């Protein structure tokens, strides 16, 4: 048996977060099993009127949104998914307390989402919620979701009998198609106007042995399901079982997962080309328009080169990010991602991570911050800490603009190769996370891992509307980031690259003579371009870049790229705007696309700056480096120590540097430098 070192502090506290002020309007709490379509129901009812917040006094996140009802508006709260009220994680405990009426928010009404295609399994939680609602004198309505799937398979559910059995209104709906939502809104309005707690005895408390309560709950769920629907699970599960024989196979399942990811990335590059071109054209047109309207000077340079060039250089990758999130939303809604978790569990357990870590790792493809917070579902503290330490290695959406820029430099007109390298970058992050987890579990954090227990829902047709809403939500976050953090950093970098101002008289005699010769020959544009290059080198940014260039030169980075790397430790995607500003201020063709400008940039000896070796080195560095200060703050909050956050930053930086060094030197050896 492994021993746990007493010197290792693995205490992972849950600390207080921002308090959410109680709402003055009626509050409806959304309850349900994972994979019951609860989030899809939330999106259908609230549309784009939702926001994310923390429950008062906790770090448990939830979504709130306003729902227009008949004659009033209610606030809908999406509680964390539950299988039962016997909570073991902070998220489950908060959800349980709210359902019981003792949590940080007391709802006026509980809306229980039940999967009609898995009625018996969902009724176990239903029995617990009904009992808690009756004790708390809280009105309850059951939204019988995925009713379209039931109809499609020819299964009949006696909704009236089910309503009598559960003692509250039951509304058959489909979040995917919108079926039954008007009736659900009317029922919500009636219950908020005339609340009535559920009047049903699930006969779960016999006062006998300790396991009797569970046994009677399961008996009640089975009897109700058989009475109202016969055995729908037998009919609805046959297709799922046939597909799962392939997609959950220990070998074919992994190959299928890799194929799905490859197709996703191929779509990202093949479909995003046109909107990206439109954004590039709009950026170039805006810069040219500012050049016509404004006289030459710092204001025009700030607006055209700093703001339009910098922020526009990041926004151009918005279409690729939208396609990525749209595809992931479809895969999740279809039920496939649960199979991916099941397939990956075999691999994860071999490296020492628990199966529950797959959910945070999947979330990390969007952002490491909510992924780190999602590790609260992991019971063992050492497993949780190991997962937190490796999650930032998973490719997040902030890396997508960097990947897209570098891969565009390498394979501008080859979507197949671009998708292959993109898949390789994602795979490198996953492999690095698994390898580091294996090392941590055998050195710093030894201990046995627990097997994965996960529900595999029936396959279903995903909701395009729900996927679009999730995509718009993620795109909005990205645009807000570009309009705030990235904009601020871009303006600071522009100022650092512009000041102090340099005139011809400030330059060395040799440089003055070179510029004078160009002016005398009538090539004023070349003279201005040369002065701009000298000015950039003598600026604050130029001096800093040249000072740190020796550190990054072995990786193939010049001083401009070195500034980009350092500045992006605040946020990864900042390097795109940094390169747009630095290479725009000192180069010709400012209205050209950033990729075209970088592809033709040469160094002092006349060679290309962005060679194949340099691009590969830059890509590897950004796959592995920790470049996100907010993630570091969350790591400190979740682990309770800046020591773990510092260790995470240090090991990832060293790993990225060494891997990029090996990549560049190897590629250069083979003539790609």
Steps between C-alpha positions, in 0.01 A plus 500: 500500500632846414577735783407867493776745599396709796699796368280542194220746555208390283228684683259638242269749666181644360502874564236766485429671170310804387158519659204497263226737612162331540256558218178696555313296236377141553778242489468164324771240567577256219575149632589179320736215426808562287420432132129559556507805272478742794738753344316481168174579681672793671627633165158461342322690775755779553658539155777759520373652826734288716813571700737301720547575870600337828263402777544722805779385731621227263712449190225293337410649163153497347313670220212741551262626237167677472201310369197691365179337627132580480463841664835489679872426471686243709867437561616150407799347684676202341616282791788251463390159372423234761445125510374514857475738796770306689758767417876445517640804313457876564286538185269215604471630857397847383242353259362274776468788748321721245254219421436459872446875539802549728761612246640843405191555281148385580303441179127560470463201268694186405500391137615139476628395156443127438637309199198327350724248322651387834199539723576236763854624567390865527216418738741412782611864528138602440390314813761681711418843356126449548552403863730798566258739324208371707692545824607853395143578377643591158302482175638260237441432132646213295623579146496166318777572249590322172137409441561522125740205530233301682248571223752414229559154646128431539505488880190622685532676835185562704576859606178534703582187701855620556367832631280309747795285609735795562231728642584807292453628142690310229559680169636300204756712311790485258777753558638414157184582302319734742207261538296566815687814609191729484315253726800491734504880524129504583549237769785701652282811508212315668722342766670832576158662536343212698785290639431142603756254637496146353258270679641153455640231730792322337502255796873523549526499874416166659712552814682170454850423376736769377471399134121470498442862398702455180329169425152646532591802290619275220188285537281809479686631192470162328131460580413850379703460178334166419153634580525808275728380220548125506871440429607791274869451586499167314368661180698821516832338586541253216653744250723646770631156595586416138691827452679464834641162401717701258551840664587363845735227375840525667681539165240611247359748752834682526535508121145632469571772754813605308301500174224716650753755623679501162175565313419778746830676434469447124163675513656782700749572224281430197190691615665793678701616198234730355392687817867535598573660162207738550628606842851551362360713218294703747807553720711612204221726372459659845875568526507656153193712577662634817811577295293714264300680766773571752827685444826317551593487867466310825118500502477335160772252594319415826166441330621331180805307621423456868125452542377392155811299415544345844142416594407419140788255486335304783137532388584347163514160672149532647341283225730208584418527870127510424520188283697318771245573772209426269640156417572421866146603597354269233719210613400550862130532423508187285630291790835422338725686745387270782631210288827686446534528879436128536760413234760739641448370854708188425792715391464750784501237773830366368663838560347538846212738431145411607228458242321804642795712383385462140215747549732782618747408223223529245398836648862614475468503120280804552687660791721373781327719762160325511682169445705549816185590690331188358760280674283524811318193368818302579475362853865414571703811576824376342321396182341842492830682547670292230216585262522872582874503430467350150175660378666814350692269264172420324449727199251775589320747274762769574759289319286465186598843354868418554466155342303646212759771436799264507330231293387761247865597456589136432200375300309799364312312227501142628207432738591131527853567626374785716244269664770235551735743677210649697403151617864434585515815714191392693639148534833635628321689778301192602806272492703753701222521760482121533878460522535771766208349694681164491815665638314690773307192613824308541699775670321793666149359530500119529179308561241270345251639248129431496319351197260706292126465554323682218160489337490431126184672375313388192619652175277780382483764232673811640325835520639751252339784693663400828838459327466844342414659835804342664717613209372856523562498875863390452552742211369786713755419771778496240393834348472660845851380578625646172326828582638529853812308603651460155414859407671632813812291446505596131493873581777457758712308249437763232617771739807296596579444131448868408676688780743657549471660157806480278600755237765463232738713707482253791637216287865402454685672216497189281122468532452870424708465186303195386169682541638813328611297199153351463340844520739644243424214264130588520396188693328678787288195589811285552657777710189523721490121533865487610443779754199309637713189549769695683235676711344169599835358611573812709155500666430360846362179350795470265756535777319248720469259210867520409594452866302177532567374148804287604268296727267406214747501210572124543129444431520696171321811631616851407458794737149580378381145561674509838290800601190315382586196710564706814189718458281194441574361845206719602275345232612264223315658210671835565795384288286538188426865568862553611635369171240702311619819672876437492521368144247759385689800636829404343389339176344601170151399395320578821162425342607148403377198693716423801588152374614637164706769673672248729554248220711751302686666790878470477780552752811716466678231298213469251367165622139430596416561864220245518666187366344156537726425797405827672128444443515147639700619801251780568209256469651251745582777748140624502360148533689443825564840664298641791396842367186601684511701822129446581560124493781543751267693731239223480765234566603687814137532609418132445820364657524761775866571425703723268764229526303260282417780255869593481599138451244468219640810325862388543469142376287599198740780400804271522313226313399741223850646465676163483247354256518807273881493515508135392245568226689796352844345515375172351309672220800722423725196483275359229520821298171658605659801670 
